[in-house]
Every structure is written in C-alpha cells, then in structure tokens.
Amino acid sequence: MFDFIKKLFGPGVDLKEKLAEGAVIVDVRTPREFSGGHVKGSKNIPLDKISTKMKTIQKWNKPVITCCASGMRSGSAASILKNNGVEAFNGGSWMKVNRL
C-alpha cells in the first residue's frame, strides 16, 4: 500500500530537514487569515500576489515551504514557484507546518 502512495505522490520530502537547511515558510492566505494565526517567522504572500513577488522570492535563493488553511492554495503556490525555478514544497495547512 505504501509503495502505491509513494508512486502516486512521489517520494516524501522531510520538511523539518528543509527548515534546518534554511527554508523560508510562505503563508499564502489572505492578510486577514494570517493575522488570525500563523507560523512564527513565516512570510505572508497571498496566492494572488505570488507572481508579482517572484523576483524577491528568487533572490532569497532558499527552498520555500508554502502553507495555507487546507493545502489547496499552498499547492498552487508551490507549483507556480517550481515553474519559476524556485525549490518549493507544499507544506499543507499552516497548523501542520507549525508542528514541524
């Protein structure tokens, strides 16, 4: 069963390890959602602003872990970042990332 899941989603990435390597957490929720609670030290760049902040994100030259409320918007953001040459990972919900 685990092999099937691995084939479906690809090899897992250790996000804790990425954080230890200096990854930046980007919360792609709205500023209002972000103000209601977020991962300490995370940056709030709403999904609809990701493209306009691409040059800044690329200059960080660090892996990026995206998060949101459920994992849907962060998945979209991670794809956009990857398509622009950024090493990006969908962390899922901000509460999940907060436990890392």
Secondary structure as UniProt FT lines:
FT   HELIX           2..9
FT   HELIX           15..20
FT   TURN            21..22
FT   STRAND          24..27
FT   HELIX           31..35
FT   TURN            40..41
FT   STRAND          43..44
FT   HELIX           47..49
FT   HELIX           51..53
FT   HELIX           54..60
FT   STRAND          64..68
FT   HELIX           72..83
FT   TURN            84..85
FT   STRAND          88..93
FT   HELIX           94..98
//
